Amino acid sequence: MTIISTEMLKWKRNKTVLGIFILTAILGIFTVERAFSISRSSSLMNSFSDLYTLAFKNLTSLFLPIVLSMFATTLFFDEQKNDTLKGLLIIPISKTQLYFSKIAVVIFMSLALCLLTFAICILGGFLAGGFTDLNTETILQAGLLFLAGGVLVPLAMLPVIFLATLAKGYVLPIGAALLYLVPVVLIPSGIMGLHPLASVMGIYPYISSDAAEMVKKWAGGIEITISPNICLISLLVIGSISAIVSVLALRKQTY
């Protein structure tokens, strides 16, 4: 926990982190603007679930995976670039502890961005008005969906974060993140249980009926029937393998 706290304090005033939060807020505000511009008589925005699922999809489909890949690369690469890792390793901590502390920071960042978007949705929903389903039940369902995304998306990005641990620069991890997203954008339903990000999408429908409808639209109208247990097991297995390989790669590095 001390290592995690140190990592978070180190990035607290970093301009990169500030920029990520600003971009996330802009993305959320853009979604809320849709609630103001689209009439409640339209099926596109006649319920609060339309608002928060749109915001969630905009955040987690492309933006969050790319941002987390960039952030993770910065966490690992900047230590070597600024020659601060040598001093850090003087302290009696293992590279395994170092790796998981940085992964924890990535998860905290993901959760913070999801909760920021969630808060913007609630505020925007009340300000836009006209949402008859804006109540405690839908707010709790929305909160659960954003919390799930905040934890599951960074776990799904562990194979890409492995490239960040190699600490050779920004191009490879970010380029890999873009390629990693291509099959999820094109054929998400066909690779659920195989591709970690698609598997995350396969878990969302079991959070609520609104989340199920969101994923169905996300998958081009295809009904999601795969078991969430299969998706979760696949996500954890691939994530665990990625974590093990990442730690081994860190241990082999010399400074």
MIDOSE-1310 file (N, C-alpha, C; in nm, 2 decimals, decimal comma, always signed):
residues 255
mtii	+0,08/-0,12/+0,00/+0,00/+0,00/+0,00/+0,09/+0,13/+0,00; +0,20/+0,12/+0,07/+0,29/+0,23/+0,07/+0,34/+0,26/-0,07; +0,38/+0,16/-0,15/+0,42/+0,17/-0,28/+0,31/+0,23/-0,37; +0,19/+0,18/-0,35/+0,08/+0,24/-0,43/+0,05/+0,38/-0,40
stem	+0,06/+0,42/-0,27/+0,04/+0,56/-0,23/+0,15/+0,65/-0,29; +0,27/+0,60/-0,29/+0,38/+0,68/-0,35/+0,36/+0,70/-0,49; +0,32/+0,59/-0,57/+0,29/+0,61/-0,71/+0,18/+0,71/-0,74; +0,07/+0,70/-0,66/-0,04/+0,80/-0,68/+0,00/+0,94/-0,64
lkwk	+0,08/+0,96/-0,54/+0,12/+1,09/-0,51/+0,22/+1,15/-0,62; +0,29/+1,06/-0,68/+0,39/+1,10/-0,78/+0,31/+1,16/-0,90; +0,19/+1,10/-0,93/+0,12/+1,14/-1,05/+0,01/+1,24/-1,02; -0,01/+1,28/-0,89/-0,12/+1,36/-0,85/-0,12/+1,49/-0,93
rnkt	+0,00/+1,55/-0,95/+0,00/+1,69/-1,01/+0,06/+1,68/-1,15; +0,07/+1,56/-1,21/+0,12/+1,54/-1,34/+0,03/+1,59/-1,45; +0,08/+1,67/-1,54/+0,00/+1,73/-1,65/-0,07/+1,62/-1,74; +0,00/+1,51/-1,75/-0,07/+1,40/-1,83/-0,20/+1,36/-1,77
vlgi	-0,19/+1,34/-1,63/-0,31/+1,29/-1,56/-0,42/+1,40/-1,57; -0,38/+1,53/-1,55/-0,47/+1,64/-1,56/-0,54/+1,64/-1,70; -0,46/+1,62/-1,80/-0,51/+1,62/-1,94/-0,61/+1,51/-1,96; -0,58/+1,39/-1,90/-0,67/+1,27/-1,91/-0,81/+1,30/-1,85
filt	-0,81/+1,36/-1,73/-0,93/+1,40/-1,66/-1,01/+1,50/-1,74; -0,94/+1,60/-1,79/-1,01/+1,70/-1,87/-1,08/+1,64/-1,99; -1,01/+1,56/-2,06/-1,06/+1,49/-2,18/-1,18/+1,41/-2,15; -1,17/+1,34/-2,03/-1,28/+1,25/-1,99/-1,41/+1,34/-1,96
ailg	-1,38/+1,45/-1,89/-1,49/+1,54/-1,86/-1,56/+1,59/-1,98; -1,48/+1,63/-2,08/-1,53/+1,68/-2,21/-1,62/+1,58/-2,28; -1,57/+1,45/-2,27/-1,64/+1,34/-2,34/-1,78/+1,32/-2,27; -1,77/+1,33/-2,13/-1,90/+1,32/-2,06/-2,00/+1,43/-2,08
iftv	-1,94/+1,55/-2,09/-2,02/+1,67/-2,12/-2,08/+1,66/-2,26; -2,01/+1,61/-2,35/-2,06/+1,60/-2,49/-2,18/+1,51/-2,49; -2,17/+1,40/-2,41/-2,28/+1,30/-2,40/-2,41/+1,37/-2,34; -2,38/+1,45/-2,23/-2,49/+1,52/-2,17/-2,56/+1,62/-2,26
eraf	-2,48/+1,68/-2,35/-2,53/+1,77/-2,44/-2,63/+1,71/-2,53; -2,62/+1,58/-2,56/-2,71/+1,50/-2,64/-2,85/+1,50/-2,56; -2,84/+1,49/-2,43/-2,97/+1,49/-2,35/-3,04/+1,62/-2,36; -2,97/+1,73/-2,38/-3,03/+1,86/-2,39/-3,09/+1,88/-2,53
sisr	-3,02/+1,83/-2,63/-3,06/+1,85/-2,77/-3,16/+1,76/-2,83; -3,17/+1,64/-2,77/-3,27/+1,54/-2,82/-3,39/+1,54/-2,73; -3,51/+1,55/-2,79/-3,63/+1,55/-2,72/-3,66/+1,41/-2,65; -3,73/+1,42/-2,54/-3,77/+1,30/-2,46/-3,87/+1,21/-2,54
sssl	-3,93/+1,27/-2,64/-4,02/+1,20/-2,73/-3,95/+1,11/-2,82; -3,82/+1,13/-2,84/-3,74/+1,04/-2,93/-3,69/+0,92/-2,85; -3,69/+0,81/-2,92/-3,65/+0,68/-2,86/-3,50/+0,68/-2,83; -3,43/+0,77/-2,89/-3,28/+0,78/-2,86/-3,25/+0,83/-2,73
mnsf	-3,34/+0,91/-2,67/-3,31/+0,97/-2,54/-3,44/+0,99/-2,45; -3,52/+0,89/-2,44/-3,64/+0,90/-2,37/-3,63/+0,84/-2,22; -3,51/+0,80/-2,18/-3,49/+0,75/-2,05/-3,35/+0,78/-2,00; -3,33/+0,78/-1,87/-3,20/+0,80/-1,82/-3,10/+0,69/-1,86
sdly	-3,15/+0,57/-1,88/-3,07/+0,46/-1,92/-3,01/+0,49/-2,06; -3,08/+0,56/-2,14/-3,02/+0,60/-2,27/-2,90/+0,69/-2,25; -2,91/+0,78/-2,16/-2,80/+0,87/-2,13/-2,68/+0,80/-2,07; -2,70/+0,73/-1,97/-2,58/+0,67/-1,90/-2,52/+0,56/-1,98
tlaf	-2,60/+0,48/-2,05/-2,54/+0,38/-2,14/-2,46/+0,43/-2,26; -2,51/+0,55/-2,31/-2,44/+0,62/-2,42/-2,31/+0,67/-2,36; -2,31/+0,73/-2,25/-2,19/+0,78/-2,19/-2,09/+0,67/-2,16; -2,14/+0,56/-2,11/-2,06/+0,44/-2,07/-1,99/+0,39/-2,20
knlt	-2,07/+0,37/-2,30/-2,02/+0,32/-2,43/-1,91/+0,41/-2,49; -1,94/+0,54/-2,49/-1,84/+0,64/-2,54/-1,71/+0,63/-2,46; -1,72/+0,61/-2,33/-1,60/+0,61/-2,25/-1,52/+0,48/-2,26; -1,59/+0,36/-2,26/-1,52/+0,24/-2,25/-1,49/+0,17/-2,38
slfl	-1,56/+0,21/-2,49/-1,54/+0,13/-2,61/-1,40/+0,16/-2,67; -1,35/+0,28/-2,68/-1,23/+0,32/-2,74/-1,14/+0,40/-2,64; -1,20/+0,51/-2,59/-1,13/+0,61/-2,51/-1,05/+0,55/-2,39; -1,12/+0,48/-2,31/-1,06/+0,42/-2,19/-0,95/+0,32/-2,22
pivl	-0,97/+0,23/-2,31/-0,86/+0,13/-2,33/-0,73/+0,21/-2,39; -0,75/+0,30/-2,47/-0,63/+0,38/-2,53/-0,57/+0,46/-2,42; -0,65/+0,53/-2,34/-0,59/+0,61/-2,24/-0,52/+0,53/-2,13; -0,57/+0,42/-2,09/-0,51/+0,33/-2,00/-0,38/+0,28/-2,05
smfa	-0,37/+0,24/-2,18/-0,25/+0,20/-2,24/-0,14/+0,31/-2,24; -0,18/+0,43/-2,27/-0,09/+0,54/-2,26/-0,04/+0,56/-2,12; -0,13/+0,56/-2,03/-0,10/+0,59/-1,89/-0,01/+0,48/-1,83; -0,04/+0,35/-1,86/+0,05/+0,24/-1,81/+0,19/+0,25/-1,87
ttlf	+0,20/+0,29/-2,00/+0,33/+0,31/-2,06/+0,41/+0,42/-2,00; +0,34/+0,52/-1,96/+0,40/+0,63/-1,89/+0,45/+0,59/-1,76; +0,37/+0,51/-1,68/+0,41/+0,46/-1,55/+0,54/+0,38/-1,56; +0,55/+0,29/-1,66/+0,67/+0,20/-1,66/+0,78/+0,27/-1,74
fdeq	+0,76/+0,34/-1,85/+0,87/+0,39/-1,93/+0,94/+0,51/-1,87; +0,86/+0,60/-1,80/+0,92/+0,72/-1,74/+1,02/+0,69/-1,63; +1,00/+0,57/-1,56/+1,09/+0,54/-1,46/+1,23/+0,51/-1,52; +1,23/+0,45/-1,63/+1,36/+0,42/-1,70/+1,41/+0,55/-1,77
kndt	+1,32/+0,62/-1,84/+1,37/+0,74/-1,91/+1,43/+0,84/-1,82; +1,37/+0,86/-1,70/+1,42/+0,96/-1,61/+1,52/+0,91/-1,51; +1,56/+0,78/-1,53/+1,66/+0,71/-1,45/+1,63/+0,72/-1,30; +1,50/+0,70/-1,27/+1,45/+0,70/-1,13/+1,43/+0,56/-1,08
lkgl	+1,43/+0,46/-1,17/+1,40/+0,32/-1,12/+1,52/+0,27/-1,04; +1,64/+0,31/-1,07/+1,76/+0,26/-1,00/+1,74/+0,29/-0,85; +1,71/+0,42/-0,82/+1,69/+0,46/-0,69/+1,57/+0,39/-0,62; +1,47/+0,36/-0,69/+1,35/+0,30/-0,64/+1,38/+0,15/-0,60
liip	+1,47/+0,09/-0,68/+1,50/-0,05/-0,65/+1,60/-0,07/-0,54; +1,66/+0,04/-0,49/+1,74/+0,03/-0,38/+1,66/-0,01/-0,25; +1,54/+0,04/-0,25/+1,44/+0,01/-0,14/+1,41/-0,14/-0,16; +1,40/-0,22/-0,05/+1,38/-0,36/-0,06/+1,24/-0,40/-0,10
iskt	+1,21/-0,37/-0,23/+1,08/-0,42/-0,29/+1,12/-0,50/-0,41; +1,03/-0,60/-0,44/+1,06/-0,68/-0,55/+1,00/-0,62/-0,68; +1,04/-0,67/-0,79/+0,98/-0,62/-0,92/+0,83/-0,66/-0,93; +0,80/-0,77/-0,86/+0,66/-0,82/-0,86/+0,58/-0,72/-0,79
qlyf	+0,62/-0,67/-0,67/+0,55/-0,57/-0,60/+0,54/-0,44/-0,68; +0,65/-0,40/-0,75/+0,65/-0,28/-0,83/+0,55/-0,29/-0,95; +0,54/-0,41/-1,01/+0,45/-0,43/-1,12/+0,30/-0,41/-1,07; +0,27/-0,49/-0,96/+0,13/-0,49/-0,92/+0,09/-0,35/-0,86
skia	+0,19/-0,28/-0,80/+0,16/-0,14/-0,75/+0,12/-0,05/-0,87; +0,19/-0,06/-0,98/+0,16/+0,02/-1,10/+0,02/-0,02/-1,16; +0,00/-0,15/-1,16/-0,13/-0,20/-1,21/-0,25/-0,15/-1,12; -0,22/-0,15/-0,99/-0,32/-0,09/-0,90/-0,35/+0,05/-0,93
vvif	-0,25/+0,13/-0,96/-0,26/+0,27/-1,00/-0,34/+0,28/-1,13; -0,32/+0,20/-1,22/-0,39/+0,20/-1,35/-0,54/+0,17/-1,32; -0,57/+0,07/-1,23/-0,71/+0,04/-1,20/-0,77/+0,16/-1,13; -0,70/+0,22/-1,03/-0,75/+0,34/-0,96/-0,78/+0,45/-1,06
msla	-0,70/+0,47/-1,16/-0,72/+0,57/-1,27/-0,84/+0,54/-1,34; -0,86/+0,41/-1,38/-0,98/+0,37/-1,46/-1,11/+0,40/-1,38; -1,10/+0,36/-1,25/-1,22/+0,38/-1,17/-1,25/+0,53/-1,15; -1,15/+0,61/-1,14/-1,17/+0,75/-1,12/-1,24/+0,81/-1,25
lcll	-1,19/+0,77/-1,36/-1,25/+0,82/-1,49/-1,39/+0,78/-1,50; -1,42/+0,65/-1,47/-1,56/+0,60/-1,48/-1,65/+0,67/-1,38; -1,60/+0,69/-1,26/-1,68/+0,76/-1,16/-1,71/+0,91/-1,19; -1,61/+0,97/-1,26/-1,62/+1,11/-1,30/-1,73/+1,12/-1,41
tfai	-1,73/+1,02/-1,50/-1,83/+1,02/-1,61/-1,97/+0,99/-1,55; -1,97/+0,90/-1,45/-2,10/+0,86/-1,38/-2,16/+0,99/-1,31; -2,07/+1,06/-1,24/-2,12/+1,19/-1,18/-2,17/+1,29/-1,28; -2,10/+1,30/-1,39/-2,15/+1,40/-1,49/-2,28/+1,35/-1,55
cilg	-2,30/+1,22/-1,56/-2,43/+1,17/-1,61/-2,55/+1,21/-1,52; -2,52/+1,18/-1,39/-2,63/+1,21/-1,29/-2,66/+1,36/-1,29; -2,56/+1,44/-1,28/-2,58/+1,59/-1,28/-2,65/+1,63/-1,41; -2,60/+1,58/-1,52/-2,66/+1,62/-1,65/-2,80/+1,57/-1,67
gfla	-2,83/+1,45/-1,61/-2,97/+1,40/-1,62/-3,07/+1,49/-1,54; -3,03/+1,53/-1,42/-3,12/+1,62/-1,35/-3,13/+1,76/-1,41; -3,02/+1,81/-1,47/-3,03/+1,94/-1,54/-3,11/+1,94/-1,66; -3,09/+1,83/-1,74/-3,17/+1,82/-1,87/-3,31/+1,80/-1,84
ggft	-3,34/+1,72/-1,74/-3,48/+1,70/-1,70/-3,56/+1,61/-1,79; -3,68/+1,57/-1,75/-3,77/+1,49/-1,83/-3,74/+1,34/-1,83; -3,65/+1,29/-1,74/-3,62/+1,15/-1,73/-3,71/+1,09/-1,62; -3,81/+1,02/-1,65/-3,90/+0,97/-1,55/-3,84/+0,85/-1,47
dlnt	-3,74/+0,79/-1,53/-3,67/+0,67/-1,46/-3,55/+0,71/-1,39; -3,52/+0,84/-1,37/-3,41/+0,89/-1,30/-3,44/+0,88/-1,15; -3,41/+0,76/-1,09/-3,44/+0,73/-0,95/-3,33/+0,65/-0,89; -3,35/+0,62/-0,77/-3,24/+0,55/-0,69/-3,20/+0,41/-0,76
etil	-3,30/+0,34/-0,81/-3,28/+0,21/-0,87/-3,19/+0,23/-1,00; -3,22/+0,32/-1,09/-3,14/+0,33/-1,21/-3,01/+0,39/-1,18; -3,00/+0,48/-1,08/-2,87/+0,54/-1,04/-2,78/+0,43/-0,99; -2,83/+0,34/-0,91/-2,75/+0,23/-0,85/-2,71/+0,13/-0,97
qagl	-2,80/+0,11/-1,06/-2,76/+0,02/-1,17/-2,65/+0,08/-1,26; -2,66/+0,21/-1,28/-2,56/+0,29/-1,36/-2,43/+0,28/-1,28; -2,43/+0,31/-1,15/-2,31/+0,31/-1,07/-2,24/+0,17/-1,08; -2,32/+0,06/-1,07/-2,26/-0,07/-1,07/-2,20/-0,10/-1,21
lfla	-2,26/-0,05/-1,32/-2,20/-0,07/-1,45/-2,07/+0,01/-1,46; -2,07/+0,13/-1,42/-1,94/+0,21/-1,43/-1,83/+0,15/-1,34; -1,87/+0,10/-1,22/-1,77/+0,04/-1,13/-1,72/-0,09/-1,20; -1,80/-0,17/-1,26/-1,76/-0,29/-1,33/-1,67/-0,26/-1,44
ggvl	-1,70/-0,16/-1,52/-1,61/-0,11/-1,63/-1,48/-0,06/-1,58; -1,48/+0,01/-1,47/-1,36/+0,07/-1,41/-1,26/-0,04/-1,37; -1,31/-0,15/-1,33/-1,22/-0,26/-1,29/-1,19/-0,36/-1,40; -1,29/-0,39/-1,48/-1,27/-0,50/-1,58/-1,19/-0,45/-1,70
vpla	-1,21/-0,32/-1,75/-1,14/-0,28/-1,86/-0,98/-0,28/-1,84; -0,93/-0,23/-1,73/-0,79/-0,24/-1,71/-0,74/-0,38/-1,70; -0,82/-0,47/-1,65/-0,78/-0,61/-1,65/-0,77/-0,67/-1,79; -0,86/-0,63/-1,87/-0,86/-0,67/-2,01/-0,75/-0,61/-2,09
mlpv	-0,69/-0,50/-2,04/-0,58/-0,44/-2,11/-0,44/-0,49/-2,07; -0,44/-0,59/-1,98/-0,31/-0,65/-1,93/-0,22/-0,70/-2,04; -0,27/-0,77/-2,14/-0,18/-0,81/-2,25/-0,11/-0,69/-2,32; -0,18/-0,58/-2,33/-0,11/-0,46/-2,39/-0,02/-0,40/-2,29
ifla	-0,05/-0,40/-2,17/+0,03/-0,34/-2,06/+0,16/-0,42/-2,05; +0,16/-0,55/-2,09/+0,28/-0,63/-2,09/+0,39/-0,56/-2,18; +0,35/-0,50/-2,29/+0,44/-0,43/-2,38/+0,49/-0,31/-2,32; +0,41/-0,25/-2,23/+0,46/-0,12/-2,16/+0,57/-0,16/-2,06
tlak	+0,56/-0,28/-2,01/+0,67/-0,32/-1,91/+0,80/-0,34/-1,98; +0,80/-0,36/-2,11/+0,93/-0,37/-2,18/+1,01/-0,24/-2,18; +0,93/-0,13/-2,16/+0,99/+0,01/-2,14/+1,09/+0,05/-2,26; +1,04/+0,03/-2,38/+1,12/+0,07/-2,50/+1,07/+0,20/-2,56
gyvl	+0,95/+0,24/-2,52/+0,90/+0,36/-2,58/+0,74/+0,36/-2,58; +0,68/+0,46/-2,64/+0,54/+0,47/-2,64/+0,47/+0,41/-2,77; +0,55/+0,40/-2,87/+0,49/+0,36/-3,00/+0,43/+0,22/-3,00; +0,51/+0,12/-2,95/+0,46/-0,02/-2,96/+0,34/-0,04/-2,87
piga	+0,33/+0,00/-2,74/+0,21/-0,03/-2,67/+0,09/+0,04/-2,72; +0,10/+0,17/-2,77/-0,01/+0,24/-2,82/-0,06/+0,18/-2,95; +0,04/+0,15/-3,04/+0,00/+0,09/-3,16/-0,07/-0,05/-3,14; -0,01/-0,12/-3,04/-0,07/-0,25/-3,01/-0,22/-0,24/-2,95
ally	-0,24/-0,13/-2,88/-0,37/-0,10/-2,82/-0,47/-0,08/-2,93; -0,43/-0,01/-3,03/-0,52/+0,02/-3,15/-0,55/-0,11/-3,22; -0,45/-0,19/-3,25/-0,48/-0,32/-3,31/-0,56/-0,41/-3,23; -0,54/-0,40/-3,10/-0,61/-0,49/-3,00/-0,76/-0,46/-3,00
lvpv	-0,80/-0,33/-3,03/-0,93/-0,29/-3,03/-1,01/-0,32/-3,16; -0,94/-0,34/-3,27/-1,00/-0,37/-3,40/-1,10/-0,48/-3,40; -1,06/-0,60/-3,36/-1,16/-0,71/-3,36/-1,28/-0,69/-3,27; -1,26/-0,61/-3,16/-1,37/-0,58/-3,07/-1,47/-0,49/-3,13
vlip	-1,42/-0,40/-3,21/-1,51/-0,30/-3,29/-1,58/-0,37/-3,40; -1,51/-0,46/-3,47/-1,57/-0,53/-3,59/-1,66/-0,65/-3,55; -1,62/-0,74/-3,47/-1,70/-0,86/-3,44/-1,70/-0,89/-3,29; -1,75/-0,80/-3,21/-1,74/-0,83/-3,06/-1,81/-0,96/-3,02
sgim	-1,93/-0,98/-3,07/-2,00/-1,10/-3,03/-1,93/-1,23/-3,07; -1,86/-1,23/-3,17/-1,79/-1,35/-3,22/-1,67/-1,39/-3,14; -1,61/-1,30/-3,06/-1,49/-1,33/-2,99/-1,51/-1,32/-2,84; -1,63/-1,31/-2,79/-1,65/-1,31/-2,65/-1,61/-1,44/-2,59
glhp	-1,54/-1,44/-2,48/-1,48/-1,56/-2,43/-1,34/-1,59/-2,48; -1,30/-1,52/-2,58/-1,16/-1,53/-2,64/-1,08/-1,41/-2,62; -1,14/-1,30/-2,66/-1,07/-1,17/-2,65/-1,11/-1,10/-2,52; -1,01/-1,06/-2,44/-1,04/-1,00/-2,31/-1,14/-0,89/-2,31
lasv	-1,13/-0,79/-2,40/-1,22/-0,68/-2,40/-1,36/-0,72/-2,44; -1,36/-0,81/-2,54/-1,49/-0,86/-2,58/-1,56/-0,94/-2,47; -1,48/-1,01/-2,39/-1,53/-1,09/-2,28/-1,59/-1,00/-2,17; -1,53/-0,88/-2,16/-1,58/-0,78/-2,06/-1,72/-0,74/-2,11
mgiy	-1,74/-0,72/-2,24/-1,87/-0,69/-2,30/-1,97/-0,80/-2,27; -1,92/-0,92/-2,27/-2,01/-1,03/-2,24/-2,05/-1,04/-2,09; -1,99/-0,97/-2,01/-2,03/-0,97/-1,86/-2,13/-0,86/-1,84; -2,12/-0,75/-1,91/-2,21/-0,63/-1,88/-2,36/-0,67/-1,88
pyis	-2,40/-0,75/-1,98/-2,55/-0,77/-1,99/-2,61/-0,83/-1,86; -2,53/-0,89/-1,78/-2,58/-0,96/-1,66/-2,59/-0,86/-1,54; -2,55/-0,74/-1,56/-2,56/-0,63/-1,46/-2,70/-0,58/-1,45; -2,76/-0,55/-1,56/-2,89/-0,50/-1,57/-2,95/-0,52/-1,71
sdaa	-3,08/-0,50/-1,72/-3,15/-0,51/-1,85/-3,11/-0,40/-1,94; -3,08/-0,28/-1,88/-3,03/-0,17/-1,96/-2,90/-0,19/-2,02; -2,81/-0,25/-1,94/-2,68/-0,29/-1,98/-2,68/-0,40/-2,09; -2,78/-0,49/-2,08/-2,80/-0,59/-2,18/-2,84/-0,53/-2,31
emvk	-2,93/-0,43/-2,31/-2,97/-0,37/-2,43/-2,86/-0,29/-2,49; -2,78/-0,23/-2,41/-2,66/-0,15/-2,46/-2,57/-0,24/-2,54; -2,53/-0,36/-2,48/-2,44/-0,45/-2,54/-2,50/-0,51/-2,67; -2,63/-0,53/-2,67/-2,70/-0,58/-2,79/-2,68/-0,48/-2,91
kwag	-2,70/-0,35/-2,88/-2,68/-0,25/-2,98/-2,54/-0,24/-3,02; -2,45/-0,25/-2,92/-2,31/-0,25/-2,94/-2,26/-0,36/-3,03; -2,33/-0,47/-3,02/-2,29/-0,59/-3,10/-2,37/-0,60/-3,23; -2,43/-0,49/-3,27/-2,50/-0,49/-3,40/-2,64/-0,55/-3,40
giei	-2,70/-0,56/-3,28/-2,83/-0,62/-3,27/-2,83/-0,77/-3,24; -2,72/-0,82/-3,22/-2,71/-0,97/-3,19/-2,73/-0,99/-3,04; -2,82/-1,09/-3,01/-2,85/-1,12/-2,87/-2,72/-1,19/-2,81; -2,69/-1,15/-2,69/-2,57/-1,20/-2,62/-2,61/-1,32/-2,53
tisp	-2,56/-1,44/-2,57/-2,61/-1,56/-2,50/-2,49/-1,63/-2,43; -2,37/-1,59/-2,45/-2,26/-1,65/-2,38/-2,26/-1,64/-2,23; -2,22/-1,74/-2,16/-2,22/-1,73/-2,01/-2,12/-1,63/-1,96; -2,16/-1,55/-1,86/-2,07/-1,45/-1,80/-1,95/-1,52/-1,73
nicl	-1,98/-1,65/-1,68/-1,87/-1,72/-1,62/-1,76/-1,76/-1,71; -1,80/-1,79/-1,84/-1,69/-1,82/-1,94/-1,61/-1,70/-1,97; -1,68/-1,58/-1,98/-1,61/-1,46/-2,01/-1,52/-1,42/-1,90; -1,57/-1,43/-1,77/-1,49/-1,40/-1,66/-1,37/-1,49/-1,64
isll	-1,39/-1,62/-1,66/-1,27/-1,71/-1,65/-1,17/-1,68/-1,76; -1,22/-1,65/-1,88/-1,13/-1,62/-1,99/-1,05/-1,49/-1,96; -1,12/-1,39/-1,91/-1,05/-1,26/-1,87/-0,95/-1,28/-1,77; -0,98/-1,36/-1,66/-0,88/-1,38/-1,55/-0,77/-1,47/-1,60
vigs	-0,79/-1,57/-1,68/-0,68/-1,66/-1,72/-0,58/-1,58/-1,81; -0,63/-1,51/-1,91/-0,55/-1,43/-2,00/-0,48/-1,32/-1,92; -0,55/-1,26/-1,83/-0,49/-1,15/-1,75/-0,38/-1,20/-1,66; -0,40/-1,32/-1,60/-0,30/-1,38/-1,51/-0,17/-1,42/-1,59
isai	-0,19/-1,48/-1,71/-0,08/-1,51/-1,79/+0,00/-1,38/-1,83; -0,07/-1,28/-1,87/-0,01/-1,15/-1,90/+0,07/-1,09/-1,78; +0,01/-1,10/-1,66/+0,08/-1,05/-1,55/+0,21/-1,13/-1,52; +0,20/-1,26/-1,53/+0,32/-1,35/-1,50/+0,43/-1,32/-1,60
vsvl	+0,39/-1,31/-1,73/+0,49/-1,27/-1,83/+0,55/-1,14/-1,81; +0,47/-1,04/-1,77/+0,52/-0,91/-1,74/+0,62/-0,90/-1,63; +0,59/-0,97/-1,52/+0,68/-0,98/-1,41/+0,81/-1,04/-1,45; +0,80/-1,15/-1,53/+0,93/-1,22/-1,57/+1,01/-1,12/-1,66
alrk	+0,94/-1,05/-1,74/+1,01/-0,95/-1,83/+1,08/-0,84/-1,75; +1,01/-0,80/-1,64/+1,07/-0,70/-1,55/+1,19/-0,75/-1,48; +1,18/-0,88/-1,44/+1,29/-0,93/-1,36/+1,42/-0,95/-1,45; +1,40/-0,97/-1,58/+1,51/-0,99/-1,67/+1,58/-0,86/-1,71
qty	+1,51/-0,75/-1,69/+1,57/-0,62/-1,72/+1,68/-0,58/-1,62; +1,78/-0,52/-1,67/+1,89/-0,47/-1,59/+1,90/-0,32/-1,61; +1,94/-0,25/-1,50/+1,94/-0,10/-1,51/+2,08/-0,06/-1,46
